[in-house]
Amino acid sequence: MPAIRSIFLSAALGVAAFGALPAPATAQGLFAPIVTVGDRVVTNYELQQRILLLELFRSPGDINQMALTQLVDERVKQAALERAGLALTDDGLRDAMSDIAANANLELDAFLARLAQNGVEEQTFRDYVSVNIAWRDYIRLRYGDAVTITEADVDRALQATEPNSAGVELLLGEIILPAPPDRAAEAQRVAEQIAGITSFAAFEAAAREVSASRSREQSGRLPWAPLSNYPPALHPVFLGLEPGEVTAPIPITNGIVLFQLRDVREVAAAPAAPAQLDYMIFLVPNGEGSLAEAAGIAARLDSCQDLYGVAAGLPEERLIVESRAPGEVPQDIALELAKLDADETSVSLTSGDGQWRYLLMLCDRFREGGAEADREVVRGNLRSQQLAGYADALLADLTAGTPITYE
């Protein structure tokens, strides 16, 4: 199963502890209610479906507890949305579902088919997306005018984050495990074993033995790179490691990545965080010899412009040209781009359906705007944080006023 990245986080407020989870569906009946939230119920079937969905998303933590928490929270949210007369349109719902599918490098229909292959009904995914997107829009509508970000707020945020991120460089080791659908479970078991490694020598040996990345030739060792090159969601993960420690397995499309922190250093003048990443992907038919073919093409390239010549005469869809903000880049691609300088290539990734090998090339890590662009990014982050605070407080208040009964 390709990596599927959830874009939602459960608020997990107001229902701090549930005690033991309900009995299995075989004991209570598949559609028996397991919890009543106001005048709404959560059934055993819905709980089992949500657990399956979170497992496919490879969500960390206690998935059973998280599934029940999310379903209870969503019943509270649904009631509030109905009272406000708000609902997601069919087009809005499909767009949101398509965005999530795109994060797995799949078209929506292929994404839904992949869910179905793993026992997750389309309606389960639709319900999961619709209530959370509608709730997000409701929070923006209700509290948007109440959020005020001053220049002083931005200054304080920049001063607070600068020593922890902007001036930090990392020395990492990496292992990329292939994890196509028929090998996903085996790859996950291997990844969990590697995640427990604390020795540099043991990690390097594992990289030489099992890694699919070209860095295996250097025992998985990567050169020094600014923390800002990596996806923002991974910054606290890397900064929370001690030298020798390994991240938990990070899912990517048809694979799993693990990083080992080798060293960290502060630098006086680190580059600004990227505001935009320009990159290109040339699709090579995947199969025996595709890795060598992609590597051979890459060896002949001097710049992204050369890819237009490689793709000349081929169907347009064989060459993908992207300009995206870092937060909009799928995580598997973002992790590869983090290791590249302009006009460097990677051939480690494949498409979600396994039909194509990606020849990925970074064209530019666009930092135009400098400090002013950074201020706008910080301003947007602060606004999102304030809205999230309003959302958490409202959900906690609504939950406290809702009768909740566990069967």
VENNOR-V505283 format. One record per residue. N is the residue number from 0. RES is the residue in three letters. SS is DSSP state (a for helix, b for strand, c for the rest). D_FIRST is the distance of its C-alpha to the first C-alpha in Angstrom with 2 decimals. Layout:
N	RES	SS	D_FIRST
N	RES	SS	D_FIRST
//
This chain:
0	MET	c	0.00
1	PRO	c	3.80
2	ALA	c	6.45
3	ILE	c	8.30
4	ARG	c	11.86
5	SER	c	14.32
6	ILE	c	17.77
7	PHE	c	19.69
8	LEU	c	21.48
9	SER	c	23.25
10	ALA	c	26.98
11	ALA	c	27.44
12	LEU	c	31.20
13	GLY	c	33.79
14	VAL	c	31.80
15	ALA	c	31.94
16	ALA	c	31.58
17	PHE	c	30.80
18	GLY	c	31.74
19	ALA	c	29.92
20	LEU	c	27.08
21	PRO	c	28.03
22	ALA	c	28.14
23	PRO	c	25.29
24	ALA	a	25.14
25	THR	a	26.85
26	ALA	a	29.84
27	GLN	a	30.26
28	GLY	c	29.10
29	LEU	c	25.88
30	PHE	c	27.47
31	ALA	c	30.00
32	PRO	b	30.41
33	ILE	b	29.56
34	VAL	b	30.98
35	THR	b	33.40
36	VAL	b	33.45
37	GLY	c	36.71
38	ASP	c	36.80
39	ARG	b	33.03
40	VAL	b	30.93
41	VAL	b	27.43
42	THR	b	26.52
43	ASN	a	24.75
44	TYR	a	22.31
45	GLU	a	21.53
46	LEU	a	21.04
47	GLN	a	18.61
48	GLN	a	16.60
49	ARG	a	16.70
50	ILE	a	15.65
51	LEU	a	12.47
52	LEU	a	11.88
53	LEU	a	12.80
54	GLU	a	10.64
55	LEU	a	7.48
56	PHE	c	9.64
57	ARG	c	10.35
58	SER	c	13.92
59	PRO	c	16.59
60	GLY	c	19.50
61	ASP	c	20.42
62	ILE	a	17.75
63	ASN	a	20.11
64	GLN	a	22.95
65	MET	a	21.08
66	ALA	a	19.95
67	LEU	a	23.59
68	THR	a	24.98
69	GLN	a	23.02
70	LEU	a	24.07
71	VAL	a	27.66
72	ASP	a	27.75
73	GLU	a	26.50
74	ARG	a	29.25
75	VAL	a	31.77
76	LYS	a	30.50
77	GLN	a	30.60
78	ALA	a	34.19
79	ALA	a	35.20
80	LEU	a	33.66
81	GLU	a	35.52
82	ARG	a	38.73
83	ALA	a	38.35
84	GLY	c	37.72
85	LEU	c	34.47
86	ALA	c	31.34
87	LEU	c	28.68
88	THR	c	29.52
89	ASP	a	27.31
90	ASP	a	27.05
91	GLY	a	26.35
92	LEU	a	23.55
93	ARG	a	21.90
94	ASP	a	22.39
95	ALA	a	20.81
96	MET	a	17.72
97	SER	a	17.59
98	ASP	a	17.99
99	ILE	a	14.91
100	ALA	a	12.89
101	ALA	a	14.72
102	ASN	a	13.57
103	ALA	c	10.05
104	ASN	c	12.17
105	LEU	c	11.78
106	GLU	c	14.73
107	LEU	a	15.03
108	ASP	a	15.18
109	ALA	a	11.98
110	PHE	a	10.30
111	LEU	a	12.20
112	ALA	a	11.34
113	ARG	a	7.57
114	LEU	a	8.96
115	ALA	a	11.46
116	GLN	a	9.46
117	ASN	c	8.52
118	GLY	c	12.18
119	VAL	c	12.67
120	GLU	c	15.74
121	GLU	a	16.42
122	GLN	a	19.51
123	THR	a	17.78
124	PHE	a	16.07
125	ARG	a	19.44
126	ASP	a	21.42
127	TYR	a	19.43
128	VAL	a	19.93
129	SER	a	23.44
130	VAL	a	25.21
131	ASN	a	24.00
132	ILE	a	24.78
133	ALA	a	28.08
134	TRP	a	28.91
135	ARG	a	28.39
136	ASP	a	30.72
137	TYR	a	33.16
138	ILE	a	33.43
139	ARG	a	34.15
140	LEU	a	36.74
141	ARG	a	38.37
142	TYR	a	38.54
143	GLY	a	38.24
144	ASP	a	42.03
145	ALA	a	42.30
146	VAL	c	40.25
147	THR	c	42.57
148	ILE	c	41.62
149	THR	c	44.74
150	GLU	a	45.27
151	ALA	a	46.16
152	ASP	a	42.78
153	VAL	a	41.09
154	ASP	a	43.49
155	ARG	a	42.79
156	ALA	a	39.01
157	LEU	a	39.37
158	GLN	a	41.76
159	ALA	a	39.53
160	THR	a	36.39
161	GLU	a	38.13
162	PRO	a	38.76
163	ASN	a	35.28
164	SER	a	33.17
165	ALA	a	35.13
166	GLY	c	37.08
167	VAL	b	34.36
168	GLU	b	32.91
169	LEU	b	30.32
170	LEU	b	30.18
171	LEU	b	26.66
172	GLY	b	24.93
173	GLU	b	21.27
174	ILE	b	18.66
175	ILE	b	15.44
176	LEU	b	13.16
177	PRO	b	10.98
178	ALA	c	7.45
179	PRO	c	6.12
180	PRO	a	4.16
181	ASP	a	7.78
182	ARG	a	8.55
183	ALA	a	6.25
184	ALA	a	9.04
185	GLU	a	11.72
186	ALA	a	10.90
187	GLN	a	11.01
188	ARG	a	14.28
189	VAL	a	15.70
190	ALA	a	14.98
191	GLU	a	16.80
192	GLN	a	19.63
193	ILE	a	20.00
194	ALA	a	20.11
195	GLY	c	23.27
196	ILE	c	25.08
197	THR	c	28.25
198	SER	c	29.92
199	PHE	a	29.83
200	ALA	a	30.57
201	ALA	a	27.76
202	PHE	a	25.16
203	GLU	a	26.67
204	ALA	a	26.62
205	ALA	a	22.92
206	ALA	a	22.31
207	ARG	a	24.47
208	GLU	a	22.74
209	VAL	a	18.96
210	SER	c	18.45
211	ALA	c	17.25
212	SER	c	19.34
213	ARG	a	22.88
214	SER	a	24.16
215	ARG	a	23.80
216	GLU	a	27.17
217	GLN	a	28.61
218	SER	c	26.98
219	GLY	c	24.46
220	ARG	b	27.40
221	LEU	c	27.30
222	PRO	c	30.56
223	TRP	c	31.90
224	ALA	b	30.30
225	PRO	b	31.17
226	LEU	a	29.07
227	SER	a	29.24
228	ASN	a	27.15
229	TYR	c	24.01
230	PRO	c	22.18
231	PRO	a	24.55
232	ALA	a	22.07
233	LEU	a	22.03
234	HIS	a	25.83
235	PRO	a	26.59
236	VAL	a	23.96
237	PHE	a	25.70
238	LEU	a	29.13
239	GLY	c	28.53
240	LEU	c	28.08
241	GLU	c	30.99
242	PRO	c	31.34
243	GLY	c	29.41
244	GLU	c	26.83
245	VAL	b	23.10
246	THR	c	20.69
247	ALA	c	18.04
248	PRO	c	14.59
249	ILE	b	13.58
250	PRO	b	9.96
251	ILE	b	9.88
252	THR	c	8.07
253	ASN	c	6.62
254	GLY	b	8.85
255	ILE	b	10.90
256	VAL	b	14.55
257	LEU	b	17.56
258	PHE	b	21.08
259	GLN	b	24.38
260	LEU	b	27.41
261	ARG	b	30.27
262	ASP	b	32.82
263	VAL	b	33.53
264	ARG	b	36.62
265	GLU	b	38.37
266	VAL	c	39.81
267	ALA	c	42.70
268	ALA	c	41.40
269	ALA	c	37.66
270	PRO	c	36.39
271	ALA	c	35.58
272	ALA	c	32.01
273	PRO	c	30.66
274	ALA	c	31.31
275	GLN	b	29.42
276	LEU	b	27.21
277	ASP	b	27.97
278	TYR	b	25.60
279	MET	b	24.78
280	ILE	b	21.89
281	PHE	b	22.89
282	LEU	b	20.35
283	VAL	b	20.80
284	PRO	b	19.52
285	ASN	c	16.86
286	GLY	c	17.91
287	GLU	c	20.52
288	GLY	c	22.78
289	SER	a	20.82
290	LEU	a	20.74
291	ALA	a	24.49
292	GLU	a	25.12
293	ALA	a	23.51
294	ALA	a	25.38
295	GLY	a	28.53
296	ILE	a	28.40
297	ALA	a	27.80
298	ALA	a	30.84
299	ARG	c	33.02
300	LEU	c	32.20
301	ASP	c	34.60
302	SER	c	33.39
303	CYS	c	31.01
304	GLN	a	33.82
305	ASP	a	33.41
306	LEU	a	30.04
307	TYR	a	31.95
308	GLY	a	33.89
309	VAL	a	30.88
310	ALA	a	29.44
311	ALA	c	32.90
312	GLY	c	33.06
313	LEU	c	29.30
314	PRO	c	27.55
315	GLU	a	27.38
316	GLU	a	23.62
317	ARG	a	23.39
318	LEU	b	24.74
319	ILE	b	23.34
320	VAL	b	25.88
321	GLU	b	25.03
322	SER	b	27.30
323	ARG	b	25.65
324	ALA	c	26.57
325	PRO	a	24.57
326	GLY	a	23.02
327	GLU	a	21.72
328	VAL	c	19.89
329	PRO	c	16.06
330	GLN	a	15.63
331	ASP	a	14.17
332	ILE	a	17.15
333	ALA	a	19.50
334	LEU	a	18.99
335	GLU	a	19.86
336	LEU	a	22.76
337	ALA	a	24.10
338	LYS	c	24.97
339	LEU	c	26.72
340	ASP	c	30.24
341	ALA	c	31.32
342	ASP	c	30.95
343	GLU	c	28.69
344	THR	b	25.47
345	SER	b	22.04
346	VAL	c	20.06
347	SER	c	17.17
348	LEU	c	14.46
349	THR	b	12.69
350	SER	c	11.78
351	GLY	c	8.59
352	ASP	c	9.39
353	GLY	c	10.42
354	GLN	c	13.98
355	TRP	b	15.63
356	ARG	b	16.45
357	TYR	b	17.86
358	LEU	b	21.43
359	LEU	b	21.69
360	MET	b	25.26
361	LEU	b	26.75
362	CYS	b	29.87
363	ASP	b	31.23
364	ARG	b	30.60
365	PHE	b	32.92
366	ARG	c	35.08
367	GLU	c	37.91
368	GLY	c	39.73
369	GLY	a	39.65
370	ALA	a	40.72
371	GLU	a	41.13
372	ALA	a	37.53
373	ASP	a	36.48
374	ARG	a	38.70
375	GLU	a	36.99
376	VAL	a	33.55
377	VAL	a	35.09
378	ARG	a	36.83
379	GLY	a	33.64
380	ASN	a	31.95
381	LEU	a	35.05
382	ARG	a	35.09
383	SER	a	31.50
384	GLN	a	32.43
385	GLN	a	35.52
386	LEU	a	33.77
387	ALA	a	31.18
388	GLY	a	34.21
389	TYR	a	35.80
390	ALA	a	32.67
391	ASP	a	32.38
392	ALA	a	36.10
393	LEU	a	36.11
394	LEU	a	33.28
395	ALA	a	35.09
396	ASP	a	38.32
397	LEU	a	36.93
398	THR	a	35.21
399	ALA	a	38.51
400	GLY	c	40.31
401	THR	c	37.97
402	PRO	c	38.64
403	ILE	b	35.58
404	THR	b	35.89
405	TYR	b	33.52
406	GLU	c	34.04
//
